[in-house]
Every structure is written in C-alpha cells, then in structure tokens.
Amino acid sequence: MSKTNDSKTINGTVEPKDDEDLYNKLREVMGCLMLASLVEVIVGATGLIGFLLKFIGPLTISVVISLIGLSLYKIPMAYMQTHWGIALVNVLLVIVFMMYMGRIGVPCPKVCGSRSKQSDKTNQRTPIFKMFPILLSILVTWIICWILTAVGAFPDDPQRLSYRARTDVRLGVIGRTPWFYVPYPGQFGSPLFNSSIFVGFVSAVIASILESIGDYYATAHVSRVPPPPGHAVNRGILMEGLGSILSGALGAAHATTSSTPHVTLIGISNIASRSCLVTAGLLCILLSVVGKFGAVLSTMPDPIIGGAMFVTFGMLGSIGIFTLRSIDLTSTRNMAIFGLSLYFGIVIPEWVERFPEAVDVGDSTSTGLIKGILGTPMFLGGLAAVILDNTVRGTLKERGFRSRDQQGDEFYALLEDDTYNIALFNKIMKKYPCLQILPFLPNINHKYDLCETIRDTTQINVN
C-alpha cells in the first residue's frame, strides 16, 4: 500500500490523519464481517445446511436460481446505459461467437509428448469461439473502444454518460498502483464493532447461504453431474465462511461467496474440470499480488462490463427455469408455487426500494434488519418456495422427487464416483474413519443418502 503525506505507519499499520472517520468505518466493517462470517462457519461445520436440504426440492432451487439472474438486471443496465451501442456490439459478438461460430475449430499446437498415434496424424482443432466467447468479445470491443477514443468519437466531458466508454478514463490508476503488494491482516488497524452493520451482515450471510445453494445446484446442472450431497454443500458453506473471515482480516470489506456469473461460463464453455478451476484460482492469487494487472483490468470501459453481465445474468435465469424439467409441469400446484414464489422475490424487494419509509420502525438496527430481509429476492423467493412446496399436498413424483425403487442399478452406480470426494484426503479418512462423522467430509465407504443427494435424477444419462 502506497504511503502518502496524510498517513503514518505505526508497527506496520497504516494510520490516517485526515481520513480517520473513513478508516474507522472500514475497521467496523472488518470486525462485523468477521463476526457475521462465524455464523456461516457454524452453519457449515455443524451440518445444518445438509439437514435442511431434505426440504429443498427442484421447485425451490429453480426459484432461487431464476431470481439470481432476474433480480440483477439493474446492474448490467447501469453499465450499459453509458453507451448502448458499444454494449450491444459486445452482446452481439458473444451471440455470434457462441451460437454461430461455436463449431469452428481453430488449429492448435499439438501436446508435447503425446503417445497417441492418431493425434499425430490428425490436425488438432479447438473450438476457441465456443470456449471463450465472452473473453473474445471483450477483447474485440475493447479494441473498438480504443480506436473510437483515439479518433475522438467519445466526448471528453465527464458529465456525459458516454464518457465512460472511453479507454482512458481510469488510466491514472495504472500509474498510481504499485507493481507488487501483498495484503496482510491488520493493515488498516484492529477490527471494530458496530451493531447496525453487524445485523446487516448477518442478514446478508443468511441470504448468501441460500443463494450459494442455488449456485451449487446450478453448477451441477451445467456440469452434467449428480446434484451435490449434503456434505459437499456443508463444506462449501464452511469454506465461504472461512474465506469471508479472511477477507475481513485483510480489510477487503466484502465477503467471499459463490460467483453466480461464473456458473453460466461453465455452461457456455463446457469446461467443468476441477483442475482447471484450481489452476484459475492459483492464477488469481498470483495476479492479485501484481498490482498493475488489476489496474489494467479496472480500465475496462463500462459498456463492455455491462454487455458481459447482460449475457451471463440472462443465461443464469434460463438455467433456473431449466431446473423445472424434473417436476410435473402440468400440475397447477407446481405452477402456482413457482409463480407466486418468483413474484414474492421480485415485487417485495422492489417495493422496499421504492418506499423505504414503509419499513422504517424508528430504530436503525431493526430497520436495517427488515430491509436486509425484505430486500433480498433470493431469500424471499426461496423461503416462500420452501414453505409452499413442503406444506401444499403433492406426490414425490409431482414435486420432482423419486423413490429408491424408481431408480436402477445403473443409476446407483453413478453415485459411486468421486465427484464430491476430496481426493487428497481419501487415504487419511480411510486410516482415520472417525473423521467421516464430520458433516462436511464425505463418507467414502457408503453410497450417498438419496434424500440428500438426488433432487433431479433426470439430468443423469444412465443409458
């Protein structure tokens, strides 16, 4: 972190002089985030989420995933309005690359040391346009914005919206950012506590847990693997909580949670390899230390960001609706539950945003809690779907559940795979079987419990 004349360093901690209030607020956010994240850690470590999965069916998951995509429409709109032309060019390029050029293979270098004789005789072609449509569209549109900026096609008045389409708006960030910087706990001072902020974070954590469950199931859908079992969901929530505690300690001022847009990227690219994800994570950690890299990315024009969000959020909404295929779509019960739950998650948060005084109870802490609950579409829609789906009479088949007798030996064979196992810990757990009682670790000696794992069996091909 660069030091200025307005700050001093005491014991390696940056202490501001003129921005004392700002740093105090940041320290309050840090402390409240760390405490609120403990709730998520406890929920994941105790297996509470795995138990609740017994009451969460395809209807609830579909509502939550759909609301994740539909409720975020204001974010891409805010970016796209800076220049609708550039944003739409970005969207059209994604459509062309993904849908019209997806089957075009680009010659790629052969893998060194390949033992396959067939691969030596055949030119290897990779569907680059299908794998990286969003990345390619961003690069092309970025070049277009750079050319238009150079020829003066965009205004140089910061008060005009289209000014945000210029590529030189945030160029100063690159010069001010150090080449390398490693964050460390306590760099902004010791954490503080604020009751109002803490209550808001707790409500956000609860909503984030429900949203993450939807992301986990959506990822399983687009990856063509069995739905996540209870221990995998518990482990995911536990790791999100630990990551949020680390974020608070480092002064990131935001929690760590599942990335909803990246779920759609799996569906677009058809790449769901665990090794690829681990590699990407390691690259993110490495590049985060290189300050100039993040500074360059921050110069991306706003309409390009909006166009990318437009595609990913739109596809996420379709994934949520796609989840309905396992339920009886001719059932009035199911259609009523889906429609009402979806509207609960759309209408009530919109009402709270437009008329905030209607939920003002005179106490800032209580008002913040009410706004946090009523203003979260995924929480409201998911809660309504859970209550209605578990109280309104309906058969298991009608609701999308199936009994054990309706499966088959081939289907159960699929449950023997290690999709949700922890490869590095298999030997350890075999040596110390007592570890398998922990609700966030897999039981490698038994098949998954059907009630906890199978919410949508029609996604698995057993032919």
Secondary structure as GFF3:
##gff-version 3
##sequence-region A 1 463
A	DSSP	beta_strand	7	10	.	.	.	ID=ss1
A	DSSP	beta_strand	13	16	.	.	.	ID=ss2
A	DSSP	alpha_helix	20	45	.	.	.	ID=ss3
A	DSSP	alpha_helix	48	52	.	.	.	ID=ss4
A	DSSP	three_ten_helix	53	55	.	.	.	ID=ss5
A	DSSP	alpha_helix	58	70	.	.	.	ID=ss6
A	DSSP	alpha_helix	74	80	.	.	.	ID=ss7
A	DSSP	alpha_helix	84	95	.	.	.	ID=ss8
A	DSSP	pi_helix	96	100	.	.	.	ID=ss9
A	DSSP	beta_strand	106	107	.	.	.	ID=ss10
A	DSSP	alpha_helix	117	121	.	.	.	ID=ss11
A	DSSP	beta_strand	125	126	.	.	.	ID=ss12
A	DSSP	alpha_helix	128	131	.	.	.	ID=ss13
A	DSSP	alpha_helix	133	150	.	.	.	ID=ss14
A	DSSP	three_ten_helix	161	165	.	.	.	ID=ss15
A	DSSP	alpha_helix	171	176	.	.	.	ID=ss16
A	DSSP	alpha_helix	195	223	.	.	.	ID=ss17
A	DSSP	alpha_helix	230	249	.	.	.	ID=ss18
A	DSSP	alpha_helix	260	269	.	.	.	ID=ss19
A	DSSP	alpha_helix	274	289	.	.	.	ID=ss20
A	DSSP	alpha_helix	291	297	.	.	.	ID=ss21
A	DSSP	alpha_helix	302	322	.	.	.	ID=ss22
A	DSSP	three_ten_helix	323	326	.	.	.	ID=ss23
A	DSSP	alpha_helix	332	354	.	.	.	ID=ss24
A	DSSP	three_ten_helix	356	359	.	.	.	ID=ss25
A	DSSP	alpha_helix	364	374	.	.	.	ID=ss26
A	DSSP	alpha_helix	377	391	.	.	.	ID=ss27
A	DSSP	alpha_helix	396	399	.	.	.	ID=ss28
A	DSSP	three_ten_helix	404	406	.	.	.	ID=ss29
A	DSSP	alpha_helix	409	414	.	.	.	ID=ss30
A	DSSP	three_ten_helix	423	425	.	.	.	ID=ss31
A	DSSP	alpha_helix	426	431	.	.	.	ID=ss32
A	DSSP	three_ten_helix	433	437	.	.	.	ID=ss33
A	DSSP	alpha_helix	450	453	.	.	.	ID=ss34
A	DSSP	three_ten_helix	457	459	.	.	.	ID=ss35
###
